[in-house]
């Protein structure tokens, strides 16, 4: 397998998870961090949640025998983290444009 294969496998896994959960796409982190924050009184962000999952998969991948899903999941979670960061950037940019509009 090469890097492109991991990307394709990660994309396929994300699609399979969405179908298994009757959703259009894998987007469970917002609800997860909201529940975590309510339970523990923390302020974890959605991006931090995806980052946590990337690290979890990297740590798991460094222990014991090689399991391909540790690395394909890390790729998928990194893509989801990237999407979150881009959305946050776009929201900030939109808010700045709105603030700079003349009254």
N, C-alpha and C positions, 0 to 999 in steps of 0.2 A: 504494500500500500504506500502511496505517496500522499503529500499534503492535500492535493485535490480530492483524493479518495476520502480523506477524513472530513473535508468540507461537505462533500456530497452525502456521506453517511450521516453526519450530524444533521443536515437538512432533512433527510429522510426520517430520522428518528424524531425530530420535532414535529413533522407532519403526522407520523404515527401516533404520537402522544396526543396531539390535538384530536385526531379521529377517535381515539380510545376514550376521550373525555367529552365527546360531543361538542367540541368548540371549533371555531375557525382556525385558531392557532394557539400555541403554547404561550399563555400569558397569565400565569398563576401567581407571580411574585407579588404584585400589588396587594392582593387579598392576603397573602401570607404575611407580609411585613406589617400590614394593618393589624392583623390578629396578634402577631408577636408583640408589637408595640403596645397594644391594649392590655395584653396579658402581663408584660414585664415592665411597663412604664418607660419604655425606651423610645427613641426617635430614629430607628433604622429606616433608610430610604430604600426604594425599589432597586436602585443601582447597587447599593451596598448589599442587598439581598442576593442579587445575581453574582456579585463579586465573591460573596461568601461561598456560593455554590461552586464557582470556578475553583476557589482554593480547596474546598472539600474534595473535589474530583482530582486535583493535582496531588493532594496529600495521599488520597487513596491509591492513585496511580504509582506513587513512590513506594508503596508497601506491598510485599508479597508478590505473587505472580502477576504477569501482565494480563490486564483485562481491557480489551478494546473499548468497552463502553465507558470506562473512566475517562478516556481521552476524547472520544466523540462527544460525550456529555460536556466536557470542559470546553470544547470548541463551540457547541451549541449555546452554552451559558455565556461564553464570551461574546457571541453574536447578540444575544439578548441584552447583555450589559451594554454593549455598544449602541444598540437601538435605544435603550433607556437614556443614555447620555446624550444622544442626538436629539431626542424629544425634549429633554430638559434644556438643552442649548437653544432649540427653536422656540420654546416657551419664553425663555429669558429675552431672546432677541425680539420676539413679538411684543412683550411687555415694554421693552425699551422703545420700540417704534411707537407704541401707543402713548407712552409718556412724552415723547417728543412731538406729538401732533399738536398743532396750534388749536386753541380753544375756539 
